[in-house]
Amino acid sequence: MFFFCAALVLCSAVSVGDAETAQNGTAPLAPGAPPLVFIIPPVENVSVMYEKFLPLKEHLEKALSRKIVLKVAQNHQEAVESIGSGRAHLAYFDPSAYCEAKQRYGVVPLAKPVMDGSSTYTSVIVAREDSPIRKIVEAKGKRLALGNSRSSSSSLIPAVMFKEVGITLKDFSAVDYLEQEDRIALSVLTKRHDLGGLSERVAMKYLADGLRIVKTSEPIPQYTLCACACLSEGLRSAIRQALLSIGKTSYPGLIAAMKGIDGFTPAEDRDFDVVRVMIKNLTGKNYLVYGKNTVKVAHLPLYSAITLFDRFDPLMRYLSRKTGYEFKLVVPKDFEDFFDIVKRGEVEFSYSNPYIYIQLADGGHLRAFTTTIIPASGDIFRGIIITHRDSSIRTLEDLRGKDVMVVSYKSAGGFLTQKLFLRENGIDVFKDLRLREGKRQEVVILNVYRKTADAGFVRESAPEVLKEEIDLRRIRIVAKTAYIANWPFAATKSAPEQLTTLVRKSLLEIDDRSILSAAKVEGFKAADDRDFDGLRERIERYEAK
């Protein structure tokens, strides 16, 4: 693997005088300047790492008129600290390492590699071909091999994939960090470990040897070549251009030598926000960055952060282009956190279920201006009540006295619709059922699937998210509720009226099918607070009984 398993650092041993010359923008690429140093963590053995980085080293030497020396670092952390201390001025970082370096040292992203036509990549969970493990929900109690603890592809993303199906690293009988991704694959093949987490590109090398991919992550940003904040803009620009000039037509020989890299594309700091959210939710470390011109949109966390970013970051980029502001998605840790963030006015806009909207709007915290149109049902949606296929629950009456998991008491599709529906059929959920919260749609479905809950309340579309993780034929729908108004896009008290008008216009005019398809919506329609009066009345009737 050429770039997935390495963090590349270009380190300049410049003198104070040379640094001042660079800052002034005069002759930053003059011949005879001190050499630049590539610092490469030991992902593979030293000779292999040197060989793989030689093509890029030679290209940059010619483009920058500077001698470049390759050096293998002791570990990933040394690479991060090198750019922070000034011993390094450029780094080719794994997404997790970039987020850390950006937070601690203010590094500047320059370019990302394009591999197999994409500027994103995926991680995978692997097992032996003859392993009985077919779904990652079956991983509890197994032996797991990961790479470096700071790696995105072989540590962070695999841990997030397991967390999404209710499995933490503590649920494994052993978790070992093997540093190199090739070692992970070989350890699984030799049965030292039952499962391994690594990049898909490395895993593909071992499929013919008996390795099998159990689960593939959603795409995350490629590694990035970034610059130290102390480096002059002139030198950063020259290096960026040297990277962006690489292509199949301009340097066909170099492309062939780099084994899989088609070239480079510009990198933006916002590309890595999804990784920052994953790091925060998994470890508690907060690397999220918002500029002065950033407009924040809070999205109710009904699904995982990576799923929500995959669906809605294209919409945020669209709004950025249309308005001239930088729109960023904010994914709170749970429903309660979403509620508190909006009430405190920490975001300008919100996108949530109508039940939460009504509570916040009635408190003077939100004002709806559009609502969502989704495929099939249009601008309405509903909830369902589910059980395991083997459950004895067949009717609504069978739910009495049962252990029922709901998404959240603030969830519309995962609690409110079922609460109203059951009350209309003579069942009081608080008196007649034993309720507990799962916090996310997937958690409720998995508990029903594992028979650790007798029944569950979820949104009708939610099971589709887990279609690759579990056998949905083991989930039975007991009932479907009545439809209610769909999710509103709403302004908080922090949103200027002029900006709200601009966002409303942009949402109503959107016709890019790729953006709408990613968000799994048909579009947006004009709305106001009165559109939710019907739901208010149903809630009031329930509470009056």
C-alpha positions as CSV (number, residue, x, y, z in Angstrom):
1,M,0.0,0.0,0.0
2,F,1.4,3.4,-1.1
3,F,-0.4,6.0,0.9
4,F,-3.1,4.4,3.1
5,C,-0.6,3.1,5.6
6,A,1.8,6.0,5.9
7,A,1.9,9.5,7.2
8,L,4.3,11.5,5.1
9,V,6.1,14.5,6.5
10,L,8.3,16.9,4.5
11,C,10.6,18.4,7.0
12,S,12.7,21.5,6.2
13,A,16.0,22.2,8.1
14,V,15.8,25.9,7.3
15,S,17.8,28.5,9.1
16,V,16.2,31.5,10.7
17,G,17.4,33.7,7.8
18,D,16.1,31.2,5.2
19,A,12.7,31.1,7.0
20,E,12.5,34.9,7.0
21,T,13.3,35.0,3.3
22,A,10.5,32.5,2.7
23,Q,8.1,34.6,4.7
24,N,8.9,37.6,2.6
25,G,8.1,35.6,-0.5
26,T,11.5,36.1,-2.1
27,A,13.1,33.1,-3.9
28,P,11.6,30.4,-1.7
29,L,12.6,27.7,-4.2
30,A,16.1,28.8,-4.9
31,P,18.7,26.1,-5.7
32,G,21.1,25.3,-2.9
33,A,18.5,25.6,-0.2
34,P,18.6,23.1,2.7
35,P,17.1,19.7,1.9
36,L,13.5,18.8,2.7
37,V,13.0,15.6,4.7
38,F,10.2,13.1,4.3
39,I,9.3,11.5,7.7
40,I,7.5,8.2,7.2
41,P,6.1,6.1,10.1
42,P,7.1,2.4,10.0
43,V,3.9,1.0,8.6
44,E,5.9,-1.6,6.6
45,N,9.6,-2.5,6.8
46,V,12.1,0.3,6.1
47,S,13.2,-0.8,2.7
48,V,9.7,-1.2,1.4
49,M,8.7,2.3,2.7
50,Y,11.7,3.9,1.0
51,E,11.0,2.2,-2.3
52,K,7.3,3.2,-2.3
53,F,8.1,6.9,-1.6
54,L,10.9,7.3,-4.1
55,P,8.7,8.4,-7.1
56,L,7.1,11.3,-5.2
57,K,10.4,12.3,-3.7
58,E,12.0,12.6,-7.1
59,H,9.0,14.6,-8.5
60,L,9.1,17.1,-5.7
61,E,12.9,17.4,-5.9
62,K,12.5,18.6,-9.5
63,A,9.5,20.8,-8.9
64,L,11.0,22.5,-5.8
65,S,14.6,22.5,-6.8
66,R,15.4,21.1,-3.3
67,K,17.2,18.0,-2.2
68,I,14.8,15.6,-0.4
69,V,15.9,13.0,2.1
70,L,13.7,10.1,3.1
71,K,13.6,9.2,6.8
72,V,11.5,6.6,8.6
73,A,10.0,7.9,11.9
74,Q,9.6,5.7,15.0
75,N,5.8,6.0,15.1
76,H,2.8,8.1,14.0
77,Q,3.0,10.4,17.0
78,E,6.6,11.4,16.1
79,A,5.3,12.6,12.7
80,V,2.6,14.8,14.3
81,E,5.0,16.3,16.8
82,S,7.6,17.0,14.2
83,I,5.3,19.3,12.3
84,G,4.2,20.9,15.5
85,S,7.7,21.6,16.7
86,G,8.8,23.1,13.4
87,R,11.2,20.3,12.6
88,A,8.7,19.4,9.8
89,H,6.9,21.8,7.5
90,L,4.7,19.5,5.5
91,A,3.0,16.3,6.4
92,Y,1.1,13.5,4.6
93,F,-1.4,12.6,7.3
94,D,-3.9,9.9,8.0
95,P,-7.3,11.7,8.6
96,S,-7.1,11.1,12.4
97,A,-3.6,12.4,12.6
98,Y,-4.5,15.4,10.5
99,C,-7.4,16.3,12.9
100,E,-5.0,16.1,15.8
101,A,-2.3,18.2,14.1
102,K,-4.8,20.8,13.0
103,Q,-6.2,21.2,16.5
104,R,-2.8,21.3,18.2
105,Y,-0.6,23.0,15.7
106,G,-2.9,24.7,13.1
107,V,-1.6,22.8,10.1
108,V,-3.0,23.8,6.7
109,P,-4.4,21.2,4.2
110,L,-3.0,21.3,0.7
111,A,-4.0,18.2,-1.3
112,K,-5.5,14.8,-1.2
113,P,-4.5,11.8,-3.4
114,V,-7.0,10.5,-5.9
115,M,-6.9,6.7,-5.9
116,D,-9.0,4.6,-8.2
117,G,-10.8,7.8,-9.3
118,S,-11.8,8.8,-5.7
119,S,-10.6,11.2,-3.1
120,T,-12.2,9.0,-0.4
121,Y,-11.4,5.5,0.9
122,T,-13.0,2.8,3.0
123,S,-12.0,0.6,5.9
124,V,-13.1,-3.0,6.3
125,I,-13.6,-5.7,8.9
126,V,-12.1,-9.0,7.7
127,A,-12.2,-12.6,8.7
128,R,-10.9,-15.9,7.2
129,E,-13.0,-17.2,4.3
130,D,-13.8,-20.3,6.3
131,S,-14.8,-18.3,9.5
132,P,-18.4,-18.8,10.7
133,I,-18.6,-15.0,11.3
134,R,-20.7,-13.5,8.5
135,K,-21.9,-10.3,10.2
136,I,-20.1,-8.0,12.6
137,V,-23.0,-8.2,15.0
138,E,-21.5,-11.7,15.7
139,A,-18.1,-10.3,16.9
140,K,-18.6,-10.3,20.7
141,G,-16.1,-12.4,22.5
142,K,-13.8,-12.8,19.4
143,R,-10.1,-11.8,19.0
144,L,-9.6,-8.5,17.1
145,A,-6.5,-7.2,15.4
146,L,-6.1,-3.5,14.7
147,G,-3.2,-1.3,13.5
148,N,-1.9,1.8,15.1
149,S,-4.1,3.2,17.8
150,R,-4.1,6.6,16.1
151,S,-4.9,5.3,12.6
152,S,-8.2,6.0,11.0
153,S,-8.3,3.1,8.6
154,S,-7.1,0.4,11.1
155,S,-8.3,1.7,14.4
156,L,-10.8,4.6,14.5
157,I,-13.1,3.5,11.7
158,P,-13.2,-0.2,12.7
159,A,-14.1,0.8,16.3
160,V,-16.9,3.1,15.0
161,M,-18.3,0.3,12.8
162,F,-18.5,-2.0,15.8
163,K,-20.0,0.8,18.0
164,E,-22.8,1.3,15.4
165,V,-24.0,-2.3,16.1
166,G,-23.7,-1.9,19.8
167,I,-20.2,-3.5,20.3
168,T,-17.3,-1.8,22.1
169,L,-13.7,-2.9,22.1
170,K,-14.3,-4.2,25.7
171,D,-16.7,-6.8,24.2
172,F,-13.8,-8.7,22.5
173,S,-11.8,-11.4,24.3
174,A,-8.6,-9.7,23.0
175,V,-7.7,-6.5,21.0
176,D,-4.2,-6.2,19.8
177,Y,-2.6,-3.3,17.9
178,L,-0.2,-4.7,15.3
179,E,0.9,-1.3,13.8
180,Q,1.2,-2.5,10.2
181,E,-1.9,-3.4,8.2
182,D,-0.3,-6.3,6.4
183,R,0.4,-7.9,9.8
184,I,-3.4,-7.6,10.6
185,A,-4.3,-9.5,7.4
186,L,-1.7,-12.2,8.0
187,S,-2.7,-12.5,11.7
188,V,-6.3,-13.2,10.7
189,L,-5.2,-15.7,8.0
190,T,-3.0,-17.6,10.5
191,K,-5.9,-17.7,13.0
192,R,-4.2,-15.7,15.7
193,H,-7.1,-13.3,15.4
194,D,-10.7,-13.9,14.4
195,L,-11.3,-10.4,12.9
196,G,-9.2,-7.5,11.7
197,G,-9.8,-3.9,10.9
198,L,-7.8,-2.3,8.1
199,S,-8.1,-0.3,4.8
200,E,-9.9,-2.0,2.0
201,R,-6.9,-1.4,-0.3
202,V,-4.6,-3.6,1.8
203,A,-7.3,-6.2,2.5
204,M,-7.8,-6.7,-1.3
205,K,-4.2,-8.0,-1.6
206,Y,-5.1,-11.0,0.6
207,L,-8.5,-12.1,-0.7
208,A,-7.0,-14.7,-2.9
209,D,-5.2,-16.1,0.1
210,G,-8.4,-16.8,2.0
211,L,-9.3,-13.4,3.6
212,R,-12.9,-12.3,3.4
213,I,-14.4,-8.8,3.9
214,V,-17.2,-9.0,6.4
215,K,-18.1,-5.3,6.5
216,T,-17.1,-2.2,4.5
217,S,-17.3,1.3,6.0
218,E,-18.9,4.3,4.4
219,P,-16.3,6.5,2.5
220,I,-14.1,8.8,4.5
221,P,-11.6,11.4,3.2
222,Q,-8.3,10.3,1.9
223,Y,-5.0,11.2,3.6
224,T,-4.0,14.8,3.2
225,L,-0.7,16.6,2.5
226,C,-0.7,19.5,4.8
227,A,1.6,22.4,5.7
228,C,2.9,23.8,8.9
229,A,1.3,27.1,9.8
230,C,4.7,28.7,9.9
231,L,5.4,27.9,6.3
232,S,5.1,30.8,3.8
233,E,2.0,30.9,1.6
234,G,4.4,31.1,-1.4
235,L,6.1,27.9,-0.6
236,R,2.8,26.2,0.3
237,S,1.4,27.3,-3.1
238,A,4.4,25.9,-4.9
239,I,4.1,22.5,-3.3
240,R,0.4,22.4,-3.8
241,Q,0.8,23.1,-7.5
242,A,3.5,20.5,-7.7
243,L,1.1,17.9,-6.3
244,L,-1.9,19.1,-8.4
245,S,0.1,18.9,-11.6
246,I,0.5,15.2,-11.3
247,G,-1.9,13.4,-13.7
248,K,-2.1,10.6,-16.2
249,T,-1.5,13.0,-19.1
250,S,1.1,15.3,-17.5
251,Y,3.2,12.6,-15.7
252,P,2.1,9.2,-17.0
253,G,5.4,7.6,-15.9
254,L,5.1,9.0,-12.3
255,I,1.5,7.8,-12.1
256,A,2.5,4.3,-13.1
257,A,5.3,4.3,-10.5
258,M,3.1,5.5,-7.7
259,K,1.0,2.3,-7.9
260,G,-2.7,3.3,-7.7
261,I,-2.5,7.1,-7.3
262,D,-4.2,8.9,-10.2
263,G,-3.1,12.3,-9.0
264,F,-4.0,14.9,-6.3
265,T,-7.0,17.1,-5.7
266,P,-7.3,20.2,-3.4
267,A,-8.0,19.4,0.3
268,E,-10.3,21.5,2.5
269,D,-10.3,21.4,6.3
270,R,-14.1,20.7,6.3
271,D,-13.5,17.5,4.5
272,F,-12.4,16.0,7.8
273,D,-15.3,17.1,10.0
274,V,-16.9,13.7,9.8
275,V,-13.7,12.2,11.2
276,R,-13.7,14.8,14.0
277,V,-17.2,13.9,15.0
278,M,-16.3,10.2,15.1
279,I,-13.3,11.0,17.3
280,K,-15.4,13.0,19.6
281,N,-18.1,10.4,20.0
282,L,-15.7,7.6,20.4
283,T,-12.9,9.1,22.6
284,G,-14.3,12.5,23.9
285,K,-11.5,14.5,22.2
286,N,-13.0,17.6,20.5
287,Y,-11.1,18.6,17.4
288,L,-14.1,20.4,15.8
289,V,-13.3,23.8,14.3
290,Y,-15.7,26.6,13.3
291,G,-14.6,29.8,11.7
292,K,-16.1,33.3,12.2
293,N,-18.1,32.9,8.9
294,T,-19.4,29.4,9.8
295,V,-23.2,28.8,9.9
296,K,-24.0,25.8,12.0
297,V,-26.9,23.4,11.3
298,A,-27.8,21.0,14.0
299,H,-29.0,17.6,12.8
300,L,-30.9,15.4,15.2
301,P,-28.7,12.3,15.7
302,L,-31.1,9.6,14.7
303,Y,-28.4,7.7,12.9
304,S,-24.6,7.5,13.2
305,A,-22.4,10.6,12.5
306,I,-20.8,9.0,9.5
307,T,-24.2,8.2,8.0
308,L,-25.5,11.7,8.6
309,F,-22.4,13.3,7.1
310,D,-22.6,11.1,4.1
311,R,-26.2,12.1,3.6
312,F,-26.2,15.8,4.4
313,D,-22.7,17.2,3.9
314,P,-23.4,17.6,0.2
315,L,-26.4,19.8,1.2
316,M,-24.2,21.9,3.5
317,R,-21.7,22.5,0.6
318,Y,-24.6,23.4,-1.6
319,L,-25.8,26.0,0.9
320,S,-22.3,27.3,1.2
321,R,-22.1,27.9,-2.6
322,K,-25.5,29.5,-2.7
323,T,-25.2,31.9,0.2
324,G,-21.5,32.7,0.4
325,Y,-21.3,31.5,4.0
326,E,-19.6,28.3,5.2
327,F,-22.4,25.9,6.3
328,K,-21.3,23.0,8.6
329,L,-23.3,20.1,10.0
330,V,-23.4,19.7,13.8
331,V,-24.2,16.2,15.0
332,P,-24.9,16.2,18.8
333,K,-24.2,13.1,20.8
334,D,-27.9,12.3,21.5
335,F,-31.5,13.8,21.4
336,E,-31.1,15.6,24.7
337,D,-27.8,17.2,23.6
338,F,-29.5,18.4,20.4
339,F,-32.3,19.9,22.5
340,D,-29.9,21.8,24.7
341,I,-27.7,23.1,21.8
342,V,-30.7,24.6,20.1
343,K,-32.1,26.1,23.3
344,R,-28.7,27.7,24.1
345,G,-28.6,29.3,20.6
346,E,-25.3,27.6,19.7
347,V,-26.5,26.9,16.1
348,E,-28.3,29.0,13.5
349,F,-30.5,26.3,12.0
350,S,-31.9,22.9,13.0
351,Y,-33.2,19.9,11.2
352,S,-35.2,17.6,13.5
353,N,-38.3,15.6,13.9
354,P,-41.6,17.5,14.3
355,Y,-42.0,16.5,17.9
356,I,-38.8,18.1,19.0
357,Y,-39.5,21.0,16.8
358,I,-42.9,21.7,18.5
359,Q,-41.4,21.6,21.9
360,L,-38.6,24.0,21.0
361,A,-40.9,26.2,18.8
362,D,-43.5,26.5,21.6
363,G,-40.6,27.7,23.9
364,G,-39.7,30.4,21.4
365,H,-36.5,28.7,20.2
366,L,-37.3,27.7,16.7
367,R,-39.3,28.9,13.6
368,A,-39.9,26.5,10.7
369,F,-39.6,27.8,7.1
370,T,-39.5,24.5,5.0
371,T,-40.4,20.9,5.5
372,T,-39.0,17.7,3.9
373,I,-40.5,15.8,1.0
374,I,-39.4,12.2,1.1
375,P,-39.8,9.4,-1.5
376,A,-43.1,7.5,-1.5
377,S,-44.9,9.2,1.4
378,G,-44.2,12.8,0.3
379,D,-44.1,15.4,3.2
380,I,-45.3,12.9,5.9
381,F,-43.8,9.9,7.7
382,R,-44.7,7.4,10.3
383,G,-43.4,5.0,12.9
384,I,-43.6,1.2,13.3
385,I,-43.7,-1.3,16.2
386,I,-41.4,-4.2,15.7
387,T,-40.7,-7.5,17.4
388,H,-38.4,-10.5,16.7
389,R,-39.8,-13.0,14.2
390,D,-39.9,-15.7,17.0
391,S,-41.7,-13.4,19.5
392,S,-45.2,-14.4,20.8
393,I,-46.3,-10.8,20.3
394,R,-48.9,-10.7,17.5
395,T,-51.3,-8.0,18.4
396,L,-51.3,-4.7,20.2
397,E,-52.8,-6.3,23.3
398,D,-49.8,-8.6,23.4
399,L,-47.6,-5.6,24.2
400,R,-49.0,-5.1,27.6
401,G,-46.4,-5.7,30.3
402,K,-43.6,-6.2,27.8
403,D,-40.1,-4.7,27.8
404,V,-40.2,-2.1,24.9
405,M,-37.3,-0.1,23.8
406,V,-37.9,3.3,22.2
407,V,-35.4,5.6,20.4
408,S,-36.0,8.5,22.8
409,Y,-38.9,10.1,24.6
410,K,-38.2,13.1,22.2
411,S,-38.3,10.9,19.1
412,A,-41.2,11.4,16.7
413,G,-40.8,8.2,14.6
414,G,-39.4,6.2,17.5
415,F,-41.8,7.1,20.2
416,L,-44.4,9.8,19.7
417,T,-46.3,8.2,16.8
418,Q,-46.5,4.9,18.6
419,K,-47.5,6.6,21.9
420,L,-50.4,8.3,20.1
421,F,-51.4,5.3,18.1
422,L,-51.4,3.0,21.1
423,R,-53.4,5.4,23.2
424,E,-56.0,5.6,20.4
425,N,-56.2,1.8,20.7
426,G,-56.6,1.8,24.5
427,I,-53.0,1.3,25.6
428,D,-51.1,3.8,27.7
429,V,-47.4,3.3,27.0
430,F,-46.3,4.6,30.4
431,K,-48.8,2.5,32.4
432,D,-49.1,-0.7,30.3
433,L,-45.5,-1.1,28.9
434,R,-42.0,-1.3,30.5
435,L,-40.1,1.4,28.5
436,R,-36.5,2.2,28.1
437,E,-34.5,4.4,25.7
438,G,-32.0,3.2,23.1
439,K,-30.9,6.7,22.0
440,R,-30.6,5.7,18.3
441,Q,-32.8,3.9,15.8
442,E,-30.1,1.2,15.2
443,V,-29.8,0.4,18.9
444,V,-33.5,-0.3,19.2
445,I,-33.5,-2.6,16.1
446,L,-30.4,-4.5,17.3
447,N,-32.0,-5.1,20.8
448,V,-35.1,-6.5,19.2
449,Y,-32.9,-8.6,16.8
450,R,-30.9,-9.9,19.7
451,K,-34.0,-10.6,21.8
452,T,-32.8,-8.3,24.6
453,A,-36.0,-6.2,24.1
454,D,-39.5,-7.7,23.5
455,A,-40.5,-5.0,21.1
456,G,-39.2,-1.7,19.7
457,F,-40.5,1.7,18.4
458,V,-38.6,3.0,15.3
459,R,-39.2,5.1,12.3
460,E,-40.5,3.1,9.3
461,S,-37.4,3.7,7.2
462,A,-35.0,2.9,10.0
463,P,-34.5,-0.9,9.4
464,E,-33.1,-0.2,5.9
465,V,-30.0,1.3,7.5
466,L,-29.1,-2.1,9.0
467,K,-30.0,-4.3,6.0
468,E,-26.3,-5.3,5.5
469,E,-25.7,-5.9,9.2
470,I,-28.6,-8.2,10.2
471,D,-31.1,-10.5,8.6
472,L,-34.2,-8.2,8.4
473,R,-36.4,-11.3,7.9
474,R,-36.0,-11.8,11.7
475,I,-37.7,-8.5,12.4
476,R,-41.5,-8.5,12.2
477,I,-43.7,-5.4,12.0
478,V,-46.6,-5.6,14.5
479,A,-48.2,-2.3,13.5
480,K,-47.7,0.9,11.5
481,T,-48.8,4.2,12.9
482,A,-50.7,7.1,11.3
483,Y,-48.6,9.5,9.3
484,I,-47.4,12.8,10.7
485,A,-45.8,16.0,9.3
486,N,-42.3,15.5,8.1
487,W,-39.1,17.0,9.4
488,P,-38.9,20.9,9.3
489,F,-35.8,23.0,8.5
490,A,-36.0,25.7,11.2
491,A,-34.2,28.9,12.2
492,T,-33.0,29.5,15.8
493,K,-33.0,32.9,17.5
494,S,-29.3,33.2,16.4
495,A,-30.2,33.2,12.7
496,P,-30.4,36.6,11.0
497,E,-33.6,37.1,9.1
498,Q,-31.8,37.9,5.9
499,L,-29.8,34.7,6.1
500,T,-33.0,32.6,6.9
501,T,-34.6,34.1,3.7
502,L,-31.6,33.1,1.7
503,V,-31.5,29.6,3.0
504,R,-35.2,29.1,2.5
505,K,-34.9,30.3,-1.2
506,S,-31.9,28.0,-1.7
507,L,-33.7,24.9,-0.3
508,L,-36.8,25.5,-2.4
509,E,-34.8,26.0,-5.6
510,I,-32.5,22.9,-5.2
511,D,-32.7,20.6,-8.2
512,D,-29.4,18.8,-8.0
513,R,-30.5,15.1,-7.9
514,S,-27.2,14.0,-6.5
515,I,-27.5,16.2,-3.4
516,L,-31.2,15.2,-2.9
517,S,-30.4,11.5,-3.4
518,A,-27.6,11.6,-0.9
519,A,-30.0,13.1,1.7
520,K,-32.7,10.5,0.7
521,V,-35.2,13.3,0.1
522,E,-37.2,14.4,-2.9
523,G,-36.9,18.0,-2.0
524,F,-38.2,20.8,0.3
525,K,-41.5,22.6,0.3
526,A,-42.4,25.9,1.9
527,A,-43.8,25.6,5.5
528,D,-44.4,27.6,8.6
529,D,-45.3,26.9,12.2
530,R,-49.0,26.4,11.5
531,D,-48.3,23.3,9.6
532,F,-47.6,21.5,12.8
533,D,-50.9,22.5,14.6
534,G,-52.5,19.2,13.7
535,L,-49.8,17.3,15.5
536,R,-50.1,19.7,18.4
537,E,-53.8,18.9,18.7
538,R,-53.2,15.1,18.7
539,I,-50.6,15.6,21.5
540,E,-52.9,17.8,23.5
541,R,-55.7,15.2,23.2
542,Y,-53.4,12.5,24.4
543,E,-52.3,14.5,27.4
544,A,-55.9,15.5,28.3
545,K,-56.9,11.9,28.7
